[in-house]
Amino acid sequence: MKYSAIVGLLLMMSCSKGYTPSEHLSAKQQDEMMWKIIRYLAKPPEGLTKPERFYKGYDPYYQEQQVRYRLDSYYIDENTHYFLVSRIAPSIQEKRVATGGIAKFDENGKLIEYEEVFRTWKMKDTDLKIKAGKLFDLMVKGEPLEKYQTKFTTPEEYIEFPDDINYFDKAEKEWKQKQPN
């Protein structure tokens, strides 16, 4: 057990090399990045339509939501920004859930593309850092993540979404369920 924890920690350190957010963004830029994506990441207030989530009147709500998220990993390859964010998840024991994604911006810094590539199961922070760090590294390298979906990893848990039912709609910038045939 102790050996696997050491191996996992070494794996996490090797995978995360170069992915520390402060290596790519100042503290102010990290905050700005989170502000640009929080309205997609966070659950909107009840009954809010998609366009309404961008109304300035909801800024205080999304500022409160942003505080709940942590930018765990970040990498920039030309105009492609890779991010890994996590937040505390509802649970009896403290657990976190992470989302790995890709964003692109125009020359003025406006978000033009956004995709959540994976969302993990909720897990203890120590496990999340290792597992989500590995997934993030694979995502940045453009490697497939399908083998980390639940149907291939049970009882280990890595990716909750996407799965056979849920997928991320890049055009709508939200998770959806596939319609039965």
C-alpha positions in Angstrom: 0.0 0.0 0.0 2.8 2.4 1.0 4.7 1.5 -2.2 1.7 2.3 -4.5 1.2 5.7 -2.8 4.9 6.5 -3.4 4.6 5.4 -7.1 1.4 7.4 -7.4 3.1 10.5 -6.0 6.0 10.1 -8.4 3.6 9.7 -11.3 1.7 12.8 -10.3 4.9 14.8 -10.0 6.2 13.6 -13.4 2.8 14.2 -15.1 2.3 17.6 -13.6 5.8 19.0 -14.6 5.1 22.1 -16.6 1.4 22.2 -15.7 1.6 24.4 -12.6 -0.8 27.3 -13.3 1.8 29.9 -12.1 4.3 28.7 -14.7 1.9 30.0 -17.4 -0.2 32.7 -15.8 0.2 35.4 -13.2 -2.2 35.3 -10.2 -4.2 38.0 -11.9 -4.3 36.1 -15.2 -5.4 32.9 -13.4 -8.3 34.8 -11.8 -9.2 36.3 -15.2 -9.1 32.8 -16.8 -11.4 31.4 -14.1 -13.8 34.4 -14.6 -14.0 33.6 -18.4 -15.0 30.0 -17.8 -16.9 30.0 -14.5 -20.3 30.6 -16.2 -19.9 27.3 -18.0 -18.4 25.4 -15.1 -20.7 26.4 -12.3 -24.3 25.4 -12.0 -26.4 28.5 -12.8 -29.1 29.9 -10.5 -32.4 28.0 -10.7 -34.5 28.9 -13.7 -31.8 30.9 -15.5 -31.7 30.7 -19.3 -28.4 30.2 -21.1 -28.1 33.9 -22.3 -29.1 35.2 -18.8 -26.1 33.6 -17.2 -24.0 36.3 -18.8 -26.1 39.2 -17.5 -24.0 41.5 -15.3 -26.7 41.3 -12.6 -25.5 37.7 -12.0 -21.9 38.7 -11.5 -22.1 38.4 -7.7 -23.5 34.9 -7.9 -20.7 33.8 -10.3 -18.0 35.5 -8.2 -19.2 33.5 -5.2 -19.1 30.3 -7.4 -15.6 31.1 -8.6 -14.2 31.1 -5.0 -15.3 27.5 -4.8 -13.1 26.4 -7.7 -9.4 25.8 -7.7 -7.2 26.0 -10.8 -5.1 22.8 -10.4 -3.3 22.5 -13.7 -2.8 24.7 -16.7 -0.9 24.5 -20.0 -0.8 26.6 -23.1 0.1 25.3 -26.5 0.0 28.2 -29.0 -3.6 29.3 -28.8 -5.0 26.2 -27.0 -5.3 26.5 -23.3 -5.7 23.3 -21.3 -7.2 23.6 -17.8 -7.9 21.4 -14.8 -10.1 22.8 -12.2 -11.6 21.2 -9.1 -14.2 22.0 -6.5 -15.5 20.5 -3.3 -18.2 18.0 -4.0 -21.2 17.2 -1.9 -20.2 14.2 0.3 -20.2 13.0 3.9 -16.4 13.0 3.8 -14.5 15.8 2.1 -14.1 15.0 -1.6 -13.4 17.0 -4.7 -14.5 16.6 -8.4 -12.3 17.9 -11.3 -13.0 19.0 -14.8 -10.4 19.0 -17.5 -11.0 21.1 -20.6 -9.8 23.2 -23.5 -10.3 26.8 -24.2 -9.3 29.1 -27.1 -9.4 32.9 -27.2 -9.3 35.5 -29.9 -6.6 38.2 -30.1 -8.6 40.3 -27.6 -8.8 37.6 -25.0 -12.5 36.8 -25.7 -13.4 33.1 -25.3 -14.2 31.6 -28.7 -14.0 27.9 -28.0 -14.7 25.9 -24.8 -14.9 22.2 -24.2 -15.0 20.1 -21.0 -13.1 17.0 -22.1 -13.7 15.0 -18.8 -15.2 15.3 -15.4 -13.9 12.9 -12.7 -15.8 11.1 -10.0 -15.7 12.8 -6.6 -12.8 11.5 -4.6 -10.4 12.5 -1.8 -8.1 15.3 -2.8 -5.0 13.2 -2.6 -6.5 10.6 -5.1 -7.9 13.4 -7.2 -4.5 15.0 -7.7 -3.0 11.8 -8.9 -5.8 10.6 -11.1 -6.9 13.9 -12.5 -3.2 14.9 -13.0 -2.7 11.7 -15.1 -5.9 12.5 -17.2 -4.8 16.1 -17.7 -1.4 15.0 -18.9 -2.9 12.5 -21.4 -5.4 15.2 -22.6 -2.6 17.7 -23.2 -0.7 15.1 -25.2 -3.8 14.4 -27.3 -4.0 10.8 -26.1 -7.4 9.0 -25.8 -9.1 8.9 -22.4 -11.8 6.3 -23.1 -10.0 3.6 -21.2 -10.4 5.7 -18.1 -14.2 5.7 -18.3 -16.1 3.8 -15.6 -17.1 0.9 -17.8 -13.4 0.1 -18.3 -12.0 0.9 -14.8 -14.5 -0.4 -12.3 -13.9 -0.6 -9.3 -11.3 2.2 -9.8 -13.0 5.5 -10.6 -11.5 8.1 -12.9 -13.9 9.6 -15.4 -17.6 10.0 -14.6 -18.4 11.9 -17.8 -18.3 11.4 -20.8 -19.8 8.0 -20.8 -22.2 6.0 -22.9 -25.1 8.4 -22.0 -23.5 11.8 -21.3 -21.4 13.9 -23.7 -20.2 17.5 -23.9 -21.9 19.5 -26.7 -19.1 21.9 -27.8 -21.6 24.1 -29.7 -23.9 24.6 -26.7 -20.9 24.4 -24.2 -22.8 22.1 -21.9 -23.2 18.4 -20.9 -26.1 16.6 -22.5 -27.6 13.2 -22.6 -27.7 11.1 -25.8 -31.1 10.4 -27.1 -32.1 6.7 -27.2 -32.2 5.2 -30.7 
